[in-house]
Amino acid sequence: MSPTILFQTPYGPQLAGGAKVQLFVSKRFSLDADLMGSRDYVHFSPGLIGVPLGILGLATGEEAEHPLVNLLVSLAAIALSIEHVSYHLPVTPNLDISPYVSLLRIKYAYGYGNYSDPEHIGEHLCFATGVQINSYIGRFSLSPYAEYGIGYSDKRTSFNAGLYFGLYLPTK
């Protein structure tokens, strides 16, 4: 879960909330997908549902009739869901700093208008980059972040900051 402060929305700063899934693909790299929403704003990755389905497929892959096919389908579902890629720089065993980049994010600000007209979907695609500080406390994680984004076609910029709070489920 992620309470967030959005600094640049059509109606000024406001509180938002959402959910995030972070999947480590190596010791330092993670693939992240999130969903953030408020009164007049939402952003999400193109295939947010694929990460949980991909993880579920990976977990059941060994028992499947065709484990290789199951593995490939699961990895494809995860790849289609990536919103951003993070690199984790360890500071202490329970703290890391992770800069990230998001090449394709869908942002939707209702106050900008044109929210139901398919001709304007290009105005809602953007690039974002930021940094997150991950603190792991037992099975929980607390992660403040700050990010900057810019629209590909509308060139609108944004700055957001927030705090992710969640469960940390380490692998074997």
Steps between C-alpha positions, in 0.01 A plus 500: 500500500625847430375829642640774275509877460455610139645847462392585146144414408238720331365597843831543682664274761289217635514163672484179297527128564579185314668163485840382378657165411880472494663183366875450538649338190853506643669611819494868393238536223125502549205537265223712645136559416269735685160662499453848648176696521339809650201722436612610153810297425600141437819340364574137433708263296351352184462144632483530880312172541780300334746518792281312753391251232863451392614443858217253553605318181864490611400360839302216342739441209665184636169317540371600155461253215734710282726691744703675227188636328364608838828677579504685165135607529561620857809700400311654206215606731750663735688672216179652363422644843823684566445863575852573607836340566683571827864451593552443874817640659551343844575737787451258790355146509153649556524818292558571133466794263345424164495739208245400237384581151156452347494508121127444459252621757139587441395811689145617499408842638130560464534876546701525178189396306469259210495202737242306301619588150731231351669763279668644808649178644847614391472788746494246779824315425803618694855435615590512870817468703555512872667362808361285779652417839402149609508413868426136588366441852437130549225405252414863426648764273478876535611691191484877452545615140516806276457504123492729199294428190444652158234421239619376163258703289357765733838577667326558836737450789420371846670447834360250748617369835359233721545210733453136409416263785478130437583139571847372420497137385861391452577205275695196615 
